[in-house]
Amino acid sequence: MIMLKKIPVKNEYLLVAATVLLLFVSYQLAFKKTIAAWQLNSKLEKEQLQSNNIAIQPDYLERKNKNLDKLIGLYKADTTALRNNLINVVSLLADKENVKLSEVPMQDIANISDHYIIERLQFEGDYFSLMKLSDRLQQENGIGMIRSESLKVTEVNTSSSKVKKLGLEIMLEMVK
């Protein structure tokens, strides 16, 4: 201590130097490790938040997409099976109402889209039976909805006379 008294330094400079030295030593011993631990904690918290959100994980998304594709494949409709089912159900209903399913024209390409099929059917019978059939078709589930109906009278030449027949043309719209 005797030597320190002989050094010509002001006490104020000595206090500033001692404070700087104390801050440096405390940074090296405690603050440096605390700041590194705090940064690591922030980084790990961000990673944990991302891993909690399952939708971000690529493997999960791939499995989910494959499962959804399988489900969509199960529900894709075979248009031939839909058409056959429609014709079978409609012909049974027509027989119950004493109406003849006279014609099922070939399917028109213009009536097919990605989402629906339009099927044209022609019936013959008396007016009241045709109207009962129309009502039953509107109430029937699983065959689609009636898009349009039109009644037509046609004359058929037989060997003895002309016979008038009443016909009903129905356009049914089905969702694929």
KEMI-527370 format. One line per field, with one value per residue (C-alpha): x, y, z. Coordinates in steps of 0.1 Angstrom, whole numbers, always signed. Layout:
N
x (X; ...);
y (Y; ...);
z (Z; ...);
END
This chain:
176
x (+0; +29; +37; +2; +4; +35; +19; +9; -27; -58; -83; -110; -91; -83; -120; -130; -102; -113; -150; -140; -119; -147; -172; -148; -142; -179; -188; -163; -174; -212; -228; -212; -226; -260; -264; -254; -279; -306; -300; -300; -333; -349; -337; -351; -384; -388; -380; -405; -432; -425; -425; -458; -474; -478; -489; -454; -438; -432; -435; -468; -480; -470; -488; -519; -519; -515; -544; -566; -558; -568; -601; -608; -601; -627; -654; -647; -677; -678; -701; -712; -722; -741; -759; -768; -781; -802; -817; -826; -842; -861; -874; -887; -905; -919; -932; -949; -967; -976; -954; -931; -895; -894; -859; -826; -805; -768; -751; -744; -708; -721; -741; -710; -687; -663; -690; -723; -739; -772; -792; -821; -849; -881; -914; -947; -981; -1012; -1010; -1019; -994; -967; -973; -973; -939; -926; -936; -920; -888; -887; -891; -866; -832; -800; -810; -803; -827; -850; -835; -863; -895; -914; -946; -948; -976; -964; -984; -976; -989; -1002; -1016; -1052; -1049; -1029; -1023; -1013; -989; -982; -945; -925; -889; -870; -835; -820; -789; -766; -736; -706);
y (+0; +23; +20; +29; +61; +72; +67; +101; +91; +108; +87; +95; +79; +49; +45; +45; +20; -3; -1; -10; -39; -51; -50; -69; -96; -99; -101; -130; -148; -144; -122; -140; -174; -159; -142; -174; -194; -169; -170; -208; -208; -184; -207; -238; -222; -213; -248; -262; -240; -252; -288; -284; -274; -308; -292; -279; -313; -326; -363; -358; -338; -365; -392; -370; -364; -401; -409; -382; -394; -430; -416; -396; -427; -446; -420; -415; -426; -450; -433; -466; -480; -448; -449; -486; -480; -450; -470; -500; -478; -457; -487; -503; -471; -469; -504; -497; -467; -487; -465; -478; -467; -463; -450; -444; -426; -429; -405; -371; -360; -324; -336; -349; -327; -333; -327; -341; -363; -354; -385; -382; -407; -411; -427; -436; -439; -420; -385; -394; -423; -401; -374; -400; -412; -377; -372; -405; -396; -362; -380; -408; -405; -416; -410; -373; -344; -337; -310; -307; -324; -322; -339; -347; -362; -384; -399; -435; -448; -483; -504; -494; -459; -433; -437; -409; -416; -394; -393; -377; -368; -363; -350; -362; -346; -367; -356; -378);
z (+0; +5; -31; -42; -23; -41; -76; -89; -100; -90; -71; -97; -125; -103; -95; -132; -140; -111; -123; -159; -146; -123; -152; -175; -149; -141; -178; -182; -152; -152; -178; -208; -198; -189; -223; -241; -220; -227; -265; -264; -245; -271; -300; -283; -276; -312; -323; -298; -311; -347; -337; -318; -351; -368; -401; -407; -405; -441; -433; -416; -447; -471; -451; -448; -486; -494; -471; -486; -521; -511; -497; -528; -549; -530; -537; -574; -593; -622; -646; -662; -628; -621; -654; -650; -615; -627; -656; -633; -606; -631; -651; -619; -609; -645; -643; -609; -625; -657; -679; -706; -706; -744; -751; -734; -759; -760; -736; -752; -746; -741; -711; -692; -671; -642; -616; -630; -656; -674; -686; -710; -707; -727; -714; -729; -712; -703; -688; -652; -651; -665; -639; -611; -624; -625; -589; -578; -596; -578; -545; -552; -536; -553; -589; -592; -597; -626; -647; -673; -684; -716; -727; -764; -786; -815; -842; -853; -886; -883; -911; -902; -887; -870; -833; -810; -782; -753; -743; -715; -719; -687; -682; -649; -635; -613; -593; -599);
END
